[in-house]
Amino acid sequence: MAYESFLISDLMEGKVSRRDPWLLRQDAFEILDNCHLKRGVLEKRRGRSLLGQIVKIDTATLNPTLQTNPVMGVFNHLSGNTEEVIIFDQNRMNKFVDSKISGVILVSVADVGGAPNVVRFTVASGHGISADDIVTISNTTNYDGTYRVEAVAATTFDIESAFVSETMGATSQVNQEQFTDVSQHRVRFDFASQSGYTPANGETIEQATSGATGVVDVVTVDYGTFGGADAVGTIIFQRGTVTGTFNSSGQLFESGTPSNIVGDAVSAGNDSNWSGDNTDFFWVANWTLGGASKTYIANNKDPLEIYDGTNLTQLFIDIGAAGDRAGLNEVTSALLVFVYKERLLTFNITDNTTGSQVLAPQRARWSAIKDPQSWPTASFKDAPTSDVIVAGGFLGDDLFIWMNGEKGGSVWQFVWTGDSVAPFEWQRISAEDGAIAQMSVTTRNNIQRAIGPTKILANN
């Protein structure tokens, strides 16, 4: 019998299971698989699939593990017209891998040896995987798991693993992880005893008091210069190169040449991560200044961090005039961070200007104009209320701060005055309606909304 096309159109109903078949409409479907009927048209049902999982890379061993902590923030790092997705759990920051390699079928596995032991997988054709990529192997008997790629060739890649002979199956495969950890080990330094030496990538730095060593990946200088013997900044070490533990004090110098002094450590060696729990949400602000795009990161628990698209460094807010700076961090946490009127603003902070940490939940503190490393002593303002800063956001060009309190909270505008001495003032908008959730503030169609104690509130 020849094939004849039959038009199916003007569908009025989807799957109907409550009637006997002889009562169904003539054009009804008895079974709908992965679809539904919408306005007379069959549509594929929406669904979801796993995009990726937070990865933790041990900065000493380089071994990756997939994390199960709750996600505490998803944002964009902006660099010109380029956006990069960054994602946070309680402790780590990952960046999105745009060109993920997936579904590469494994053909065989062989032992390479070494200490630790390395095995080599062969694929049928080119795989696109690079050294240091984080990959997950699946559908094997002995190698299922997440690994860092040690080395690659045209049709092979190596991982660290004990060798077990195995014949690969038809579905044995390798997939690149969608996210990768940006954490590295680092130590903060000041200008004490600096000799004019500038540490370079690949050089080994040693600490006199601990004997710890690490190979330099990059050195960031917050202010000053090595040539002027007044540089303050951070040494970021290459992964897998740190031996021992860097103390929070002690001279740092080029290993083998003690006269080449970087400065004194002012913080213990640490990985670029955070210590919050599942109540400490992240907040970011992007700022392109002098051609450099940076994302400033707060989590209400730890010091602010800066991400420049490659490295994470702490923002040490050293308050006072340039001659008074000592490389100390005097704002040790912030709930919110904004860029406003060419200044970096922090809200609901932990202030350490007196030598002891003081919670300041009504305080705003800001940097000098176009200089996030300069924080004048008097550049702060406390809101005249007992309510606590909870959330904030821009409505047009105006910055509004939402607070929570015993009587429902309040809403304030952080007003720019144009005065060079006192550039900002608090102006109360509402004395009764505030927000209870940090991430509840949204702005659309020139209306700002937030979740209050008993209702959703709007501000325009």
PLY file of the C-alpha trace (Angstrom):
ply
format ascii 1.0
element vertex 460
property float x
property float y
property float z
element edge 459
property int vertex1
property int vertex2
end_header
0.00 0.00 0.00
1.42 3.36 -1.01
2.18 5.90 1.72
-0.35 8.68 2.01
0.24 11.77 4.11
-2.42 12.62 6.65
-2.74 16.12 8.12
-2.97 16.27 11.92
-4.10 19.74 12.92
-6.42 21.75 15.11
-5.63 19.65 18.18
-8.09 20.52 20.91
-7.11 18.07 23.64
-4.06 16.29 24.98
-3.93 13.02 26.83
-7.27 12.13 28.42
-7.24 9.14 30.77
-10.49 9.58 32.66
-12.75 8.47 29.79
-13.32 5.20 28.06
-11.61 5.10 24.62
-14.92 5.18 22.74
-15.72 8.56 24.40
-12.49 10.29 23.27
-12.52 12.86 20.50
-11.61 11.42 17.13
-8.33 13.43 16.95
-7.24 12.84 20.57
-4.01 11.06 21.52
-4.27 8.25 24.03
-0.56 8.52 24.97
1.67 11.62 25.11
5.39 10.95 25.59
7.59 13.86 26.76
5.25 16.48 25.35
2.06 18.38 26.11
-0.67 20.22 24.28
-0.62 24.02 24.34
-3.20 26.06 22.43
-3.84 23.27 19.98
-0.13 22.61 19.31
2.01 19.74 20.58
5.10 21.04 22.40
8.08 19.22 23.84
7.87 19.19 27.61
10.47 21.30 29.35
12.98 19.44 31.46
16.39 19.75 33.04
19.75 18.04 33.02
22.93 18.34 35.07
25.06 21.24 33.84
28.00 20.70 36.15
29.19 20.42 39.72
31.49 22.55 41.87
35.07 21.25 41.72
37.67 21.51 44.48
41.31 21.19 43.43
43.76 20.54 46.26
46.46 23.19 45.78
49.13 20.85 47.18
48.32 17.52 45.51
46.36 18.93 42.53
43.76 16.20 43.05
40.20 17.28 42.13
37.02 16.28 43.95
33.40 17.10 43.16
31.73 19.08 45.93
28.23 18.76 47.36
28.02 22.04 49.29
25.03 24.25 48.44
25.54 26.88 45.76
25.66 30.32 47.40
25.90 32.60 44.39
26.02 32.70 40.58
27.30 35.88 38.92
29.08 37.27 35.87
32.63 38.57 35.78
32.59 41.33 33.17
35.59 42.22 31.04
34.69 44.67 28.31
32.00 42.97 26.23
32.93 39.52 27.55
31.03 37.81 30.34
32.34 34.87 32.35
30.09 32.90 34.68
31.49 32.48 38.19
29.80 30.26 40.74
30.31 29.91 44.50
29.59 27.27 47.07
30.31 27.92 50.75
34.08 27.66 50.32
35.16 27.79 46.68
34.79 29.80 43.52
34.59 28.03 40.17
34.55 29.49 36.69
32.48 28.21 33.79
34.30 26.19 31.11
32.85 27.53 27.88
34.16 24.89 25.45
33.42 21.70 27.34
34.59 18.42 25.78
32.05 15.63 26.23
31.22 12.10 25.14
34.73 11.06 24.05
34.74 7.25 23.82
37.64 5.43 25.47
39.31 2.64 23.47
41.97 1.30 25.84
44.01 1.97 28.98
47.70 1.24 29.61
50.11 1.61 32.50
52.73 4.39 32.29
54.19 3.97 35.78
55.88 6.58 37.91
55.31 7.79 41.44
52.48 8.52 41.83
51.41 6.06 39.17
50.11 7.35 35.84
47.83 5.54 33.38
47.20 6.45 29.74
43.86 6.31 27.97
43.59 6.05 24.20
40.62 7.37 22.23
39.57 6.64 18.67
40.34 10.12 17.33
41.29 13.60 18.55
39.80 14.48 21.95
40.38 18.23 22.44
41.46 17.74 26.06
44.36 19.79 27.44
46.78 19.23 30.31
45.35 20.41 33.67
41.75 20.00 32.47
39.42 18.42 35.01
37.66 15.38 33.54
35.28 12.69 34.73
35.58 9.12 33.47
32.43 7.00 33.48
31.09 3.58 32.51
34.29 1.72 33.37
34.89 -0.95 35.97
37.96 0.50 37.69
38.41 4.14 36.69
35.11 5.93 37.23
35.89 9.24 38.94
37.14 12.80 38.51
40.77 13.50 37.62
43.20 16.20 36.56
44.77 15.53 33.16
48.54 15.18 33.53
49.58 15.14 29.87
48.05 14.73 26.43
48.92 13.63 22.90
46.85 13.49 19.73
44.79 10.44 20.74
45.81 9.89 24.39
45.61 11.56 27.77
47.21 10.66 31.12
45.83 10.71 34.66
47.19 9.73 38.07
45.74 6.37 39.10
46.71 2.86 40.08
46.67 0.62 37.01
44.15 -2.19 36.66
43.93 -4.01 33.35
40.53 -3.51 31.76
38.84 -3.74 28.38
36.90 -0.58 27.66
33.20 -0.98 26.91
31.20 0.62 24.12
29.98 3.38 26.46
33.23 3.97 28.40
33.86 7.69 28.03
35.49 10.85 29.35
33.79 14.22 29.85
35.36 17.51 30.79
33.87 19.13 33.90
31.76 22.21 33.21
33.38 24.17 36.07
36.93 24.47 37.35
38.42 25.71 40.62
40.45 28.94 40.57
41.95 28.55 44.07
45.70 28.89 44.56
47.93 29.16 47.63
49.12 32.65 48.55
50.75 34.78 51.21
50.37 38.47 51.96
53.45 40.72 52.41
54.31 44.28 53.45
57.35 46.44 52.73
59.40 45.68 55.88
63.08 45.13 54.97
62.42 45.24 51.21
65.65 45.31 49.23
64.39 46.50 45.85
64.14 42.93 44.55
61.13 42.18 42.32
60.04 38.50 42.43
59.29 37.01 39.02
57.20 34.12 37.74
58.97 30.79 38.28
61.26 31.97 41.08
61.16 30.20 44.45
60.30 32.22 47.55
61.32 31.07 51.03
60.29 32.22 54.51
63.01 32.67 57.10
60.92 31.72 60.15
59.22 28.61 58.77
61.46 27.39 55.96
58.36 27.10 53.75
58.91 27.54 50.02
56.76 28.05 46.95
57.22 28.84 43.26
55.81 32.19 42.17
52.92 32.20 39.71
52.12 35.90 39.95
52.72 38.80 42.35
50.03 41.46 42.77
50.99 44.84 44.24
48.18 46.83 45.88
50.21 50.00 46.31
53.81 51.13 46.38
56.64 49.65 44.30
59.45 47.18 44.89
61.88 49.73 43.51
60.71 52.22 46.11
60.87 49.56 48.86
57.25 50.31 49.84
55.28 47.60 47.99
52.36 45.87 49.70
50.65 42.94 47.99
50.23 39.20 47.56
52.39 36.36 46.25
50.31 33.70 44.48
52.10 30.37 44.17
51.90 27.79 41.42
49.76 24.84 42.38
51.63 21.87 43.74
54.83 23.82 44.51
54.34 24.88 48.15
56.26 22.93 50.80
55.81 23.63 54.50
53.53 26.27 56.00
54.03 30.00 55.60
53.64 31.76 58.96
51.77 35.02 59.52
55.08 36.80 60.12
58.62 36.32 58.93
60.85 37.60 56.16
60.19 36.40 52.61
63.15 36.19 50.23
64.35 34.52 47.04
65.42 31.00 47.96
69.20 30.72 47.71
69.66 34.52 47.73
68.63 35.80 51.19
69.56 39.37 50.28
66.71 39.49 47.71
63.96 40.34 50.19
60.31 40.54 49.11
59.13 41.83 52.50
57.56 40.40 55.65
54.52 38.13 55.68
51.47 39.76 57.28
49.14 36.78 56.89
49.61 33.05 57.06
49.71 31.12 53.81
46.19 30.24 52.71
44.18 29.01 49.77
41.95 31.52 48.01
38.69 30.33 49.52
36.05 31.21 52.09
34.81 29.91 55.46
31.08 30.66 55.35
28.13 28.34 55.85
24.80 27.97 54.07
23.59 31.34 55.39
26.47 33.38 53.94
25.40 34.36 50.44
27.85 36.00 48.07
27.56 39.48 46.62
29.68 40.97 43.83
30.34 44.25 42.05
32.13 44.60 38.71
34.40 47.57 38.07
36.53 48.36 35.02
39.15 50.89 36.04
42.14 51.97 33.99
41.39 49.27 31.42
41.44 46.48 34.04
38.18 44.65 34.80
37.80 43.27 38.31
35.03 41.67 40.32
34.85 42.55 44.03
33.41 39.74 46.15
31.81 39.80 49.63
30.21 37.00 51.67
29.49 38.59 55.10
32.08 36.35 56.75
35.53 36.77 55.24
37.63 39.64 53.86
36.69 40.92 50.42
38.26 39.21 47.43
39.15 40.49 43.96
38.89 38.36 40.82
40.63 39.71 37.71
39.64 36.94 35.31
42.61 34.77 36.29
43.56 35.18 39.94
41.83 35.67 43.27
43.44 38.05 45.77
42.21 39.53 49.02
41.30 43.21 49.09
43.11 44.58 52.13
41.29 47.75 53.17
44.13 49.59 54.88
42.47 52.75 56.17
44.31 56.05 56.34
46.74 58.20 54.39
49.40 56.57 52.23
52.14 57.16 54.80
50.08 55.47 57.53
49.45 52.23 55.68
50.97 49.10 57.15
49.47 46.37 54.96
46.76 45.57 57.50
43.15 44.71 56.71
40.79 46.93 58.67
37.50 45.80 57.12
37.39 42.05 57.66
33.94 41.36 56.17
31.07 43.02 54.32
27.55 41.97 53.44
27.19 44.15 50.33
29.57 45.80 47.90
28.71 48.32 45.17
30.50 50.62 42.76
28.87 54.05 42.96
30.07 57.49 41.89
33.49 56.04 41.00
34.00 54.66 44.50
33.91 51.16 45.96
31.25 51.01 48.70
30.87 48.37 51.42
27.82 47.95 53.67
27.16 46.10 56.94
30.82 45.55 57.70
33.11 44.22 60.39
35.38 47.16 61.24
38.86 46.59 62.64
40.15 50.17 62.75
40.53 50.20 66.55
42.55 46.98 66.72
39.55 44.85 67.64
36.78 43.67 65.34
33.53 45.60 65.73
30.29 44.68 63.96
28.87 47.73 62.19
25.54 46.58 60.65
24.40 50.15 59.85
27.72 51.30 58.38
28.73 52.22 54.86
32.44 52.69 54.15
33.86 53.80 50.82
37.14 54.15 48.96
38.71 57.19 47.38
37.59 58.18 43.88
38.86 55.69 41.28
41.14 54.05 43.84
39.85 50.90 45.58
43.18 50.59 47.42
42.82 53.98 49.15
40.35 54.30 52.05
40.39 57.69 53.82
39.87 57.54 57.58
36.66 59.60 57.62
35.04 57.90 54.63
32.23 56.11 56.43
28.68 56.88 57.50
26.38 55.01 59.89
22.64 55.08 59.21
20.81 56.72 62.16
18.76 53.65 63.03
18.94 50.41 64.97
17.74 48.49 61.90
20.28 46.23 60.20
21.35 46.46 56.55
20.03 43.41 54.70
19.96 44.13 50.97
20.34 46.82 48.36
20.15 47.70 44.72
20.04 50.44 42.13
16.84 52.03 40.89
18.00 54.02 37.91
21.08 55.91 39.08
20.02 55.89 42.74
21.20 53.38 45.35
18.64 52.10 47.84
19.48 50.08 50.95
16.88 47.84 52.60
17.04 47.07 56.32
15.41 44.68 58.76
14.31 45.58 62.29
11.94 44.91 65.16
9.20 47.11 63.66
9.44 45.70 60.15
12.59 47.44 59.01
13.15 50.48 56.83
14.26 51.61 53.37
16.97 54.21 52.83
18.48 55.98 49.88
22.24 56.35 50.02
22.35 59.83 48.54
25.31 61.32 46.72
25.78 64.90 47.89
28.55 65.99 45.53
30.56 67.24 48.52
34.20 66.12 48.41
34.42 65.86 52.22
31.04 64.22 52.91
30.01 62.72 49.55
27.16 60.56 50.88
24.20 60.88 53.25
21.51 58.51 54.48
17.96 59.54 53.57
15.06 57.55 55.02
12.41 56.54 52.48
10.25 54.31 54.68
10.32 53.87 58.46
8.09 50.79 58.58
8.70 48.63 55.53
11.99 46.77 55.09
13.43 43.54 53.73
14.24 40.27 55.45
16.11 38.49 52.64
19.40 39.57 51.10
18.66 38.18 47.65
15.03 39.29 47.50
15.58 42.76 46.00
14.73 42.90 42.30
14.27 45.84 39.95
12.06 45.78 36.88
10.11 48.41 34.95
11.49 51.12 37.24
10.08 49.43 40.35
12.22 47.86 43.07
10.68 45.02 45.05
11.77 43.11 48.15
10.39 40.50 50.53
9.31 42.03 53.82
8.30 40.31 57.07
4.69 39.79 55.96
4.42 41.00 52.35
6.25 41.86 49.16
7.13 45.54 49.13
7.72 47.91 46.22
9.78 51.08 45.89
9.63 53.45 42.93
0 1
1 2
2 3
3 4
4 5
5 6
6 7
7 8
8 9
9 10
10 11
11 12
12 13
13 14
14 15
15 16
16 17
17 18
18 19
19 20
20 21
21 22
22 23
23 24
24 25
25 26
26 27
27 28
28 29
29 30
30 31
31 32
32 33
33 34
34 35
35 36
36 37
37 38
38 39
39 40
40 41
41 42
42 43
43 44
44 45
45 46
46 47
47 48
48 49
49 50
50 51
51 52
52 53
53 54
54 55
55 56
56 57
57 58
58 59
59 60
60 61
61 62
62 63
63 64
64 65
65 66
66 67
67 68
68 69
69 70
70 71
71 72
72 73
73 74
74 75
75 76
76 77
77 78
78 79
79 80
80 81
81 82
82 83
83 84
84 85
85 86
86 87
87 88
88 89
89 90
90 91
91 92
92 93
93 94
94 95
95 96
96 97
97 98
98 99
99 100
100 101
101 102
102 103
103 104
104 105
105 106
106 107
107 108
108 109
109 110
110 111
111 112
112 113
113 114
114 115
115 116
116 117
117 118
118 119
119 120
120 121
121 122
122 123
123 124
124 125
125 126
126 127
127 128
128 129
129 130
130 131
131 132
132 133
133 134
134 135
135 136
136 137
137 138
138 139
139 140
140 141
141 142
142 143
143 144
144 145
145 146
146 147
147 148
148 149
149 150
150 151
151 152
152 153
153 154
154 155
155 156
156 157
157 158
158 159
159 160
160 161
161 162
162 163
163 164
164 165
165 166
166 167
167 168
168 169
169 170
170 171
171 172
172 173
173 174
174 175
175 176
176 177
177 178
178 179
179 180
180 181
181 182
182 183
183 184
184 185
185 186
186 187
187 188
188 189
189 190
190 191
191 192
192 193
193 194
194 195
195 196
196 197
197 198
198 199
199 200
200 201
201 202
202 203
203 204
204 205
205 206
206 207
207 208
208 209
209 210
210 211
211 212
212 213
213 214
214 215
215 216
216 217
217 218
218 219
219 220
220 221
221 222
222 223
223 224
224 225
225 226
226 227
227 228
228 229
229 230
230 231
231 232
232 233
233 234
234 235
235 236
236 237
237 238
238 239
239 240
240 241
241 242
242 243
243 244
244 245
245 246
246 247
247 248
248 249
249 250
250 251
251 252
252 253
253 254
254 255
255 256
256 257
257 258
258 259
259 260
260 261
261 262
262 263
263 264
264 265
265 266
266 267
267 268
268 269
269 270
270 271
271 272
272 273
273 274
274 275
275 276
276 277
277 278
278 279
279 280
280 281
281 282
282 283
283 284
284 285
285 286
286 287
287 288
288 289
289 290
290 291
291 292
292 293
293 294
294 295
295 296
296 297
297 298
298 299
299 300
300 301
301 302
302 303
303 304
304 305
305 306
306 307
307 308
308 309
309 310
310 311
311 312
312 313
313 314
314 315
315 316
316 317
317 318
318 319
319 320
320 321
321 322
322 323
323 324
324 325
325 326
326 327
327 328
328 329
329 330
330 331
331 332
332 333
333 334
334 335
335 336
336 337
337 338
338 339
339 340
340 341
341 342
342 343
343 344
344 345
345 346
346 347
347 348
348 349
349 350
350 351
351 352
352 353
353 354
354 355
355 356
356 357
357 358
358 359
359 360
360 361
361 362
362 363
363 364
364 365
365 366
366 367
367 368
368 369
369 370
370 371
371 372
372 373
373 374
374 375
375 376
376 377
377 378
378 379
379 380
380 381
381 382
382 383
383 384
384 385
385 386
386 387
387 388
388 389
389 390
390 391
391 392
392 393
393 394
394 395
395 396
396 397
397 398
398 399
399 400
400 401
401 402
402 403
403 404
404 405
405 406
406 407
407 408
408 409
409 410
410 411
411 412
412 413
413 414
414 415
415 416
416 417
417 418
418 419
419 420
420 421
421 422
422 423
423 424
424 425
425 426
426 427
427 428
428 429
429 430
430 431
431 432
432 433
433 434
434 435
435 436
436 437
437 438
438 439
439 440
440 441
441 442
442 443
443 444
444 445
445 446
446 447
447 448
448 449
449 450
450 451
451 452
452 453
453 454
454 455
455 456
456 457
457 458
458 459
